[in-house]
Amino acid sequence: MKLIGATWRKSTRSGTQGDCVEVADNLAGVVGVRDSKDPTGPVLTFDPQTWQAFLNFAKQH
């Protein structure tokens, strides 16, 4: 899935190694996740509620 208008960002904690996950959360109704090493490669998509649930879980563990 190509996310037209997506603004991709990495975590500020990712450093400069380049092996990162990028997230695009600026689009209505969808959050995109991709590998920064392969910006033209596959993208995982999540609805915003599922993405928020994942973030909440990750913050607790």
Backbone as a chain_set.jsonl record, in Angstrom:
{"seq": "MKLIGATWRKSTRSGTQGDCVEVADNLAGVVGVRDSKDPTGPVLTFDPQTWQAFLNFAKQH", "coords": {"N": [[0.846, -1.177, 0.0], [0.631, 2.125, -0.9], [1.149, 5.095, 0.723], [-0.07, 7.977, 0.095], [1.039, 11.221, 0.608], [2.07, 10.732, 3.099], [3.937, 11.478, 6.0], [6.923, 10.543, 7.049], [8.588, 9.449, 10.006], [11.218, 8.911, 12.396], [11.915, 7.526, 15.622], [13.128, 9.733, 18.123], [14.914, 8.53, 19.716], [16.243, 6.711, 18.207], [18.786, 7.124, 17.233], [21.741, 7.297, 15.133], [22.21, 5.08, 13.575], [20.616, 4.041, 11.536], [19.13, 1.718, 11.26], [16.109, 1.442, 11.6], [12.648, 1.734, 12.569], [10.131, 3.381, 10.833], [7.442, 5.656, 11.188], [4.328, 6.763, 9.973], [1.998, 8.893, 10.892], [0.28, 10.851, 10.183], [-1.928, 10.763, 8.557], [-5.432, 10.525, 7.947], [-7.244, 8.042, 9.568], [-5.419, 5.923, 9.236], [-2.316, 4.384, 10.134], [0.968, 4.168, 9.146], [3.736, 1.896, 8.96], [7.128, 1.298, 8.455], [10.291, -0.091, 7.306], [13.212, 1.67, 7.77], [15.477, 1.196, 6.249], [14.545, 0.372, 3.843], [12.85, 2.256, 2.219], [11.132, 2.241, 0.008], [9.967, -0.137, 0.127], [7.777, -2.696, 1.536], [4.87, -1.705, 3.459], [3.433, -1.722, 6.613], [0.117, -1.379, 7.756], [-2.06, 0.137, 10.111], [-5.086, 0.641, 11.964], [-5.768, 3.703, 13.687], [-6.586, 3.259, 16.395], [-5.741, 0.657, 16.994], [-2.98, 0.981, 16.675], [-2.48, 2.819, 18.76], [-3.135, 1.217, 20.952], [-1.082, -0.688, 20.74], [1.154, 0.992, 21.226], [0.584, 1.796, 23.867], [0.759, -0.69, 25.181], [3.471, -1.321, 24.656], [4.771, 0.701, 26.082], [4.281, -0.079, 28.663], [5.803, -2.312, 29.032]], "CA": [[0.0, 0.0, 0.0], [1.369, 3.38, -0.953], [0.454, 6.094, 1.515], [0.123, 9.284, -0.527], [1.051, 12.318, 1.575], [2.589, 10.303, 4.401], [5.144, 12.096, 6.54], [7.593, 9.48, 7.8], [9.5, 9.909, 11.054], [11.842, 7.907, 13.257], [11.984, 7.921, 17.021], [14.309, 10.524, 18.482], [15.818, 7.61, 20.423], [16.791, 5.732, 17.27], [20.203, 7.372, 16.98], [22.172, 7.516, 13.748], [22.585, 3.811, 12.947], [19.855, 3.838, 10.315], [18.308, 0.509, 11.313], [14.993, 1.941, 12.397], [11.275, 1.67, 12.099], [9.564, 4.704, 10.606], [5.995, 5.704, 11.354], [3.589, 7.882, 9.387], [0.725, 8.968, 11.607], [-0.343, 12.124, 9.812], [-3.049, 10.538, 7.648], [-6.693, 10.191, 8.604], [-7.721, 6.664, 9.541], [-4.401, 4.889, 9.02], [-0.943, 4.614, 10.577], [1.884, 3.338, 8.38], [4.994, 1.52, 9.606], [8.029, 0.713, 7.461], [11.708, -0.236, 7.632], [13.934, 2.822, 7.23], [16.479, 0.744, 5.282], [13.857, 0.044, 2.595], [11.72, 3.188, 2.182], [10.195, 1.941, -1.076], [9.496, -1.496, 0.359], [6.433, -2.89, 2.086], [4.393, -0.88, 4.566], [2.351, -2.266, 7.433], [-0.845, -0.337, 8.11], [-2.892, -0.124, 11.282], [-6.011, 1.724, 12.271], [-5.183, 4.469, 14.796], [-6.884, 2.673, 17.696], [-4.853, -0.495, 17.164], [-1.635, 1.53, 16.863], [-2.416, 3.385, 20.101], [-3.112, 0.08, 21.878], [0.279, -1.215, 20.684], [2.04, 1.925, 21.928], [0.308, 1.689, 25.298], [1.326, -1.953, 25.629], [4.931, -1.235, 24.614], [5.214, 1.585, 27.154], [4.128, -0.776, 29.932], [6.7, -3.47, 29.109]], "C": [[0.888, 1.236, 0.0], [0.546, 4.437, -0.226], [0.781, 7.481, 0.971], [0.029, 10.367, 0.549], [1.58, 11.953, 2.949], [3.854, 11.081, 4.759], [5.783, 11.078, 7.467], [8.549, 10.076, 8.824], [10.035, 8.711, 11.821], [11.791, 8.426, 14.684], [13.23, 8.752, 17.254], [15.326, 9.668, 19.225], [16.518, 6.634, 19.489], [18.264, 5.951, 16.952], [20.496, 7.541, 15.506], [22.534, 6.234, 13.01], [21.817, 3.527, 11.667], [18.996, 2.596, 10.283], [17.095, 0.79, 12.188], [13.652, 1.599, 11.762], [10.809, 3.102, 11.932], [8.047, 4.609, 10.679], [5.446, 6.936, 10.64], [2.216, 7.899, 10.055], [-0.011, 10.271, 11.32], [-1.55, 11.973, 8.887], [-4.295, 10.117, 8.419], [-7.004, 8.702, 8.454], [-6.695, 5.58, 9.353], [-3.053, 5.352, 9.577], [-0.063, 3.643, 9.796], [3.167, 3.096, 9.148], [5.858, 0.858, 8.54], [9.451, 0.635, 8.013], [12.469, 0.919, 6.985], [14.993, 2.435, 6.203], [15.868, 0.481, 3.902], [12.628, 0.945, 2.434], [10.735, 2.968, 1.033], [9.621, 0.535, -0.944], [8.111, -1.542, 0.977], [6.147, -1.988, 3.284], [3.313, -1.661, 5.303], [1.409, -1.123, 7.76], [-1.726, -0.808, 9.261], [-3.924, 0.983, 11.399], [-5.467, 2.43, 13.516], [-5.439, 3.875, 16.178], [-5.979, 1.482, 17.99], [-3.422, -0.025, 17.415], [-1.482, 2.093, 18.275], [-2.379, 2.28, 21.152], [-1.719, -0.549, 21.908], [1.247, -0.32, 21.45], [1.835, 1.854, 23.438], [0.907, 0.432, 25.887], [2.853, -1.867, 25.707], [5.472, -0.354, 25.752], [5.154, 0.912, 28.518], [5.129, -1.923, 30.107], [8.1, -3.157, 28.725]], "O": [[1.795, 1.357, 0.823], [-0.627, 4.64, -0.539], [1.788, 8.083, 1.345], [-0.941, 10.421, 1.305], [1.543, 12.772, 3.867], [4.723, 11.304, 3.916], [5.255, 10.782, 8.539], [9.228, 11.067, 8.559], [9.407, 7.654, 11.891], [11.641, 9.626, 14.915], [14.272, 8.501, 16.648], [16.488, 10.057, 19.345], [17.312, 5.81, 19.943], [18.923, 5.042, 16.448], [19.612, 7.886, 14.721], [23.109, 6.295, 11.923], [22.329, 2.83, 10.79], [18.2, 2.429, 9.359], [17.06, 0.423, 13.362], [13.557, 1.231, 10.591], [11.061, 3.945, 12.793], [7.452, 3.608, 10.28], [6.035, 8.015, 10.699], [1.382, 7.027, 9.81], [-0.824, 10.729, 12.123], [-2.133, 12.977, 8.476], [-4.201, 9.426, 9.433], [-7.023, 8.173, 7.343], [-7.059, 4.404, 9.313], [-2.697, 6.528, 9.505], [-0.317, 2.438, 9.785], [3.637, 3.959, 9.89], [5.4, -0.023, 7.813], [9.766, 1.219, 9.05], [12.375, 1.119, 5.774], [15.37, 3.258, 5.369], [16.59, 0.379, 2.91], [11.496, 0.466, 2.503], [9.61, 3.465, 1.088], [8.875, 0.077, -1.81], [7.367, -0.562, 0.949], [7.048, -1.573, 4.012], [2.392, -2.196, 4.686], [1.86, -0.007, 8.017], [-2.08, -1.982, 9.365], [-3.682, 2.119, 10.989], [-4.772, 1.807, 14.319], [-4.58, 3.981, 17.053], [-5.505, 1.322, 19.115], [-2.731, -0.573, 18.274], [-0.458, 1.867, 18.919], [-1.661, 2.4, 22.145], [-1.225, -0.905, 22.978], [2.064, -0.807, 22.231], [2.802, 1.851, 24.199], [1.498, 0.467, 26.966], [3.455, -2.285, 26.696], [6.526, -0.65, 26.314], [5.893, 1.286, 29.428], [5.284, -2.446, 31.211], [8.958, -4.04, 28.746]]}, "num_chains": 1, "name": "protein.A"}
